[in-house]
Amino acid sequence: MISSQRVSIPSVIDAGVNVPLALSDGDHQNHGRPARLPNGTADRDDWLNPDEKAKLLRLKQRAAHRKSFRKPGRKTSTRLKRTYDQMASLHATAKRRASDWQHRTTHRTRPRVQRDRGG
């Protein structure tokens, strides 16, 4: 049997782009990072630490350099594929960190309902 206390549980949690988490009761959760950069683009790599950001920049530059030698219509070299895989790994790290923050935040904001065991 559920106790007689009324607990207001947000019915909808919206995980968005401009506001990381918006609850249906009007409350917003922010992760302390700007949703948009000054030029209007989203910085999904904001979840990476400075060393990882530097590595990602070097990988992007390396990929651009290697891609400049590829002729149109030719297949991608193994080294360029490996560089793309390393970039994808860093992007996946940022994505996991964002998802983990979202998971921890939603479970922290959700109130627990006390159940009366009766006996």
VEXRO-661325 format. One record per residue (C-alpha): x negated, y, z negated. Coordinates in Angstrom, 1 decimal, padded with zeros to 4 digits, always signed. Each point is the difference from the previous one (the first is absolute). Last residue first. Layout:
% residues N
{node {X, Y, Z}}
...
This chain:
% residues 119
{node {-002.2, -005.8, -008.7}}
{node {+000.1, +002.9, +002.2}}
{node {-002.7, +000.4, +002.6}}
{node {+000.7, +003.7, +000.5}}
{node {-001.8, +001.2, +003.1}}
{node {-002.0, +003.2, +000.1}}
{node {-000.2, +001.4, +003.5}}
{node {-003.4, +001.2, +001.0}}
{node {-000.3, +003.4, +001.7}}
{node {-001.6, +000.1, +003.5}}
{node {-002.6, +002.8, +000.0}}
{node {-003.0, -002.2, -000.7}}
{node {+001.0, -002.6, +002.5}}
{node {+000.4, +002.6, +002.7}}
{node {-003.3, +001.5, -000.8}}
{node {-002.0, -003.2, -000.1}}
{node {+001.4, -001.1, +003.3}}
{node {-000.6, +003.4, +001.7}}
{node {-003.6, +000.1, -001.3}}
{node {-000.6, -003.6, +001.2}}
{node {+001.5, +000.9, +003.4}}
{node {-002.4, +003.0, +000.3}}
{node {-003.0, -002.1, -001.1}}
{node {+000.9, -002.7, +002.5}}
{node {+000.3, +002.5, +002.8}}
{node {-003.3, +001.5, -000.8}}
{node {-001.7, -003.4, +000.0}}
{node {+001.8, -000.9, +003.3}}
{node {-001.4, +003.1, +001.6}}
{node {-003.5, -001.0, -001.2}}
{node {+000.5, -003.5, +001.5}}
{node {+001.3, +001.4, +003.3}}
{node {-003.2, +002.1, +000.3}}
{node {-002.1, -003.1, -000.5}}
{node {+002.1, -001.8, +002.6}}
{node {-000.5, +002.8, +002.5}}
{node {-003.7, -000.2, -000.5}}
{node {+000.0, -003.7, +000.6}}
{node {+002.0, +000.5, +003.2}}
{node {-002.6, +002.5, +001.1}}
{node {-002.7, -002.5, -000.7}}
{node {+001.9, -002.7, +001.9}}
{node {+000.3, +002.2, +003.0}}
{node {+003.4, +001.1, +001.3}}
{node {+001.0, -001.3, +003.3}}
{node {-000.5, +002.0, +003.2}}
{node {+002.9, +001.8, +001.7}}
{node {-001.7, +003.5, -000.4}}
{node {-003.7, -000.3, -000.6}}
{node {-001.3, -000.4, -003.5}}
{node {-003.0, +002.2, -000.9}}
{node {+002.1, +002.7, -001.7}}
{node {+001.7, -002.6, -002.1}}
{node {-003.3, -000.7, -001.9}}
{node {-000.3, +003.7, -000.9}}
{node {+003.6, +000.4, -001.0}}
{node {-000.2, -003.2, -002.1}}
{node {-003.2, +001.3, -001.7}}
{node {+001.7, +003.3, -000.8}}
{node {+003.1, -001.7, -001.4}}
{node {-002.3, -002.3, -002.1}}
{node {-002.0, +003.0, -001.3}}
{node {+003.3, +001.7, -001.0}}
{node {+001.2, -003.2, -001.7}}
{node {-003.2, -000.3, -002.0}}
{node {+000.2, +003.6, -001.1}}
{node {+003.6, -000.6, -001.1}}
{node {-001.0, -003.1, -001.9}}
{node {-002.8, +001.8, -001.8}}
{node {+002.4, +002.9, -000.9}}
{node {+002.7, -002.4, -001.5}}
{node {+002.8, -001.1, +002.2}}
{node {+003.7, +000.7, -000.8}}
{node {-000.1, +003.2, +002.0}}
{node {-000.4, -002.1, +003.1}}
{node {+003.6, +000.3, +000.8}}
{node {-000.4, +003.7, +000.5}}
{node {+003.2, +001.2, +001.6}}
{node {-000.2, +002.6, +002.7}}
{node {+001.3, +003.6, -000.3}}
{node {-003.3, +001.8, +000.7}}
{node {-000.2, +001.0, -003.7}}
{node {+000.2, -003.7, -001.0}}
{node {+003.3, -001.5, -000.9}}
{node {+001.4, -001.9, -003.0}}
{node {-002.5, +001.7, -002.3}}
{node {-001.4, -002.4, -002.6}}
{node {+001.0, -000.2, -003.7}}
{node {+001.9, -003.3, +000.4}}
{node {+003.4, +001.7, +000.0}}
{node {+003.3, -001.4, -001.4}}
{node {+003.2, +001.8, +000.7}}
{node {+003.1, +000.1, -002.2}}
{node {+003.3, +000.8, +001.7}}
{node {+002.1, -002.8, -001.6}}
{node {-000.4, -002.0, +003.3}}
{node {-003.7, -000.3, -000.6}}
{node {-002.5, +001.4, +002.4}}
{node {-003.4, -001.6, +000.3}}
{node {-003.0, +001.1, +002.1}}
{node {+001.6, +003.3, +001.1}}
{node {-000.8, +000.9, +003.6}}
{node {-000.5, -003.5, +001.2}}
{node {+002.7, -002.0, -001.8}}
{node {+000.6, -002.7, -002.5}}
{node {+003.6, +000.4, -001.0}}
{node {+001.1, -001.4, -003.3}}
{node {+003.8, -000.5, -000.1}}
{node {+002.4, -000.9, -002.8}}
{node {-001.9, +001.9, -002.7}}
{node {+000.9, -001.7, -003.3}}
{node {+001.9, +001.9, -002.6}}
{node {+000.2, -002.1, -003.1}}
{node {+003.2, -000.2, -001.9}}
{node {-000.4, -001.5, -003.4}}
{node {+002.6, -002.6, -001.0}}
{node {-002.5, -002.9, +000.1}}
{node {+000.3, -002.6, +002.8}}
{node {+001.3, -003.4, -000.9}}
